[in-house]
Amino acid sequence: MLHYWIEIAFWLLAAYFLGCLVGWFLRNLGGGPAPAATMAAATTAAAVAPTVIAPKLAPSPAAAVEPTVVHTPAAPGSMERPKGIAAARGGKPDDLQRISGIGPKNESILHTLGFFHFDQIAAWTAKEQAWVDDHLRFHGRIIREEWVRQASLLALGKEDEFMKEFGTGGLKGKDGKTHSGTETRRS
């Protein structure tokens, strides 16, 4: 009985190798590109084309599903890393959490990038804002929340104007809630 199992295994192995040989022959007979050329073309196409995530489920005939385009970073020429400093001046950083949109985690990340003071953030150019926004993957949040404007007011000590435009900023008021400004904010 054992010799039958050995013979079946032998024939299955022979059929597998024969199938591989026939497949290789048919592929080369068709004159298709070599596997290395196919990989090079695919790599080049992937580098040029934007990244698209295809839907996991097959679309139903009644409703077509649009693919979702993944966020692509801004062009390298449109971003510039702002200069940070090694440590807070005088050993005491400003409370960056006063800026609406900066919580404890973001404040810690900004410190690791070398930003400790309001005047540093207030001095960011558009290219520098784009770099920080892209680095933190905020998708435009820094400009939407006007970090530079908030930091400018705080750096200049214009507390009243800051409170009118941004309320308590990122800090909670006496009632434990974060308050927005009472006047209409500029867009």
C-alpha positions as CSV (number, residue, x, y, z in Angstrom):
1,M,0.0,0.0,0.0
2,L,2.9,2.4,0.7
3,H,4.2,2.0,-2.8
4,Y,0.9,3.4,-4.2
5,W,1.2,6.6,-2.1
6,I,4.8,7.0,-3.3
7,E,3.8,6.6,-6.9
8,I,0.9,9.1,-6.5
9,A,3.3,11.7,-5.0
10,F,5.8,11.1,-7.8
11,W,3.1,11.6,-10.5
12,L,1.8,14.8,-8.8
13,L,5.4,16.2,-8.6
14,A,6.0,15.3,-12.3
15,A,2.7,17.0,-13.3
16,Y,3.6,20.2,-11.3
17,F,7.0,20.5,-13.0
18,L,5.5,19.8,-16.4
19,G,2.9,22.5,-15.8
20,C,5.7,25.0,-14.8
21,L,7.6,24.2,-18.0
22,V,4.6,24.6,-20.2
23,G,3.6,27.9,-18.5
24,W,7.2,29.2,-19.0
25,F,7.2,28.2,-22.6
26,L,3.8,29.8,-23.3
27,R,4.7,33.0,-21.6
28,N,7.9,33.4,-23.7
29,L,6.1,32.3,-26.8
30,G,3.6,35.1,-26.5
31,G,6.4,37.7,-26.8
32,G,5.3,39.5,-23.6
33,P,7.7,41.6,-21.7
34,A,10.2,40.0,-19.4
35,P,9.4,39.9,-15.7
36,A,12.2,42.5,-14.9
37,A,10.8,44.9,-17.5
38,T,7.3,44.5,-16.2
39,M,8.5,45.3,-12.7
40,A,10.4,48.4,-13.9
41,A,7.4,49.7,-15.8
42,A,5.2,49.1,-12.8
43,T,7.6,50.9,-10.4
44,T,7.9,53.9,-12.8
45,A,4.1,54.1,-13.2
46,A,3.7,54.0,-9.4
47,A,6.2,56.8,-8.9
48,V,4.4,59.1,-11.4
49,A,0.7,58.3,-10.6
50,P,-1.0,59.5,-7.4
51,T,-1.7,56.9,-4.8
52,V,-5.3,55.6,-5.0
53,I,-7.0,53.3,-2.6
54,A,-9.4,51.0,-4.4
55,P,-12.6,50.0,-2.7
56,K,-12.5,46.7,-0.9
57,L,-15.9,45.5,-2.1
58,A,-16.9,45.0,-5.7
59,P,-19.3,47.8,-6.6
60,S,-22.9,46.9,-7.2
61,P,-24.2,47.4,-10.7
62,A,-26.8,50.0,-9.4
63,A,-24.2,52.3,-7.8
64,A,-20.7,52.9,-8.9
65,V,-18.1,53.5,-6.1
66,E,-15.5,56.2,-6.7
67,P,-12.0,55.4,-5.5
68,T,-10.6,57.5,-2.6
69,V,-7.5,59.5,-3.3
70,V,-4.9,59.4,-0.5
71,H,-3.5,62.7,0.7
72,T,-0.3,63.4,-1.1
73,P,2.3,65.7,0.5
74,A,2.9,69.1,-1.0
75,A,5.7,69.6,-3.5
76,P,9.1,69.8,-1.9
77,G,9.7,73.4,-3.2
78,S,6.5,74.7,-1.5
79,M,7.7,73.7,2.0
80,E,10.6,74.8,4.2
81,R,11.4,73.6,7.6
82,P,11.4,76.4,10.2
83,K,14.5,76.9,12.3
84,G,14.0,75.7,15.9
85,I,16.1,76.2,19.0
86,A,17.8,73.5,21.2
87,A,16.1,74.6,24.4
88,A,13.6,77.1,25.7
89,R,15.1,80.6,26.3
90,G,15.7,81.2,30.0
91,G,14.8,77.5,30.6
92,K,11.1,78.2,30.5
93,P,9.0,77.6,27.4
94,D,5.8,79.6,26.7
95,D,2.5,77.7,27.3
96,L,1.8,76.8,23.7
97,Q,-1.4,75.1,24.7
98,R,-2.9,78.7,24.9
99,I,-3.1,78.4,21.1
100,S,-6.3,76.8,20.0
101,G,-5.5,73.5,18.4
102,I,-2.4,72.8,20.4
103,G,-2.9,70.2,23.2
104,P,-0.4,68.5,25.4
105,K,0.7,66.0,22.7
106,N,1.1,68.6,20.0
107,E,3.0,70.9,22.4
108,S,5.4,68.0,23.2
109,I,5.9,67.4,19.5
110,L,6.5,71.1,18.8
111,H,9.1,71.1,21.7
112,T,10.9,68.1,20.1
113,L,11.0,70.1,16.8
114,G,12.6,73.1,18.6
115,F,9.6,75.4,19.0
116,F,9.1,76.7,22.6
117,H,7.9,80.2,22.2
118,F,5.0,82.2,20.7
119,D,7.4,84.5,18.8
120,Q,8.8,81.4,17.0
121,I,5.4,80.3,15.7
122,A,4.4,83.9,14.9
123,A,7.5,84.2,12.6
124,W,6.5,81.1,10.5
125,T,6.2,81.9,6.7
126,A,3.6,80.2,4.5
127,K,6.2,77.6,3.4
128,E,7.2,76.9,7.0
129,Q,3.5,76.5,8.0
130,A,3.1,74.1,5.1
131,W,6.2,72.1,6.3
132,V,4.9,71.8,9.9
133,D,1.4,71.0,8.8
134,D,2.7,68.3,6.5
135,H,5.1,67.0,9.1
136,L,2.3,66.7,11.7
137,R,-0.2,65.5,9.0
138,F,-2.7,68.1,10.0
139,H,-4.1,68.6,6.4
140,G,-4.4,72.4,6.6
141,R,-5.3,72.7,10.3
142,I,-2.5,75.2,11.2
143,I,-3.8,77.7,8.7
144,R,-7.5,77.0,9.5
145,E,-7.0,77.6,13.2
146,E,-4.7,80.6,12.6
147,W,-1.8,79.4,14.8
148,V,0.4,82.2,13.5
149,R,-2.2,84.9,14.2
150,Q,-2.8,83.5,17.7
151,A,0.9,83.2,18.4
152,S,1.5,86.8,17.2
153,L,-1.1,88.2,19.6
154,L,0.2,86.2,22.5
155,A,3.8,87.1,21.7
156,L,3.0,90.8,21.6
157,G,1.0,90.5,24.9
158,K,-2.3,91.6,23.3
159,E,-4.4,89.5,25.7
160,D,-7.6,91.5,25.2
161,E,-7.5,91.2,21.4
162,F,-6.6,87.5,21.7
163,M,-9.6,87.0,24.0
164,K,-12.0,88.8,21.7
165,E,-10.9,86.8,18.6
166,F,-10.1,83.4,20.1
167,G,-11.7,83.3,23.6
168,T,-9.5,81.3,25.9
169,G,-7.7,79.7,23.0
170,G,-6.9,76.1,23.9
171,L,-7.3,76.6,27.6
172,K,-10.3,75.9,29.6
173,G,-12.1,78.7,31.3
174,K,-13.2,78.8,35.0
175,D,-16.3,76.7,34.1
176,G,-14.1,73.9,32.7
177,K,-15.1,74.5,29.0
178,T,-13.0,75.8,26.1
179,H,-14.6,79.1,24.9
180,S,-14.4,80.6,21.5
181,G,-14.3,84.3,20.8
182,T,-17.4,86.4,21.1
183,E,-16.8,88.4,17.9
184,T,-16.7,87.0,14.4
185,R,-13.3,85.6,13.5
186,R,-11.6,86.6,10.3
187,S,-11.4,83.9,7.7
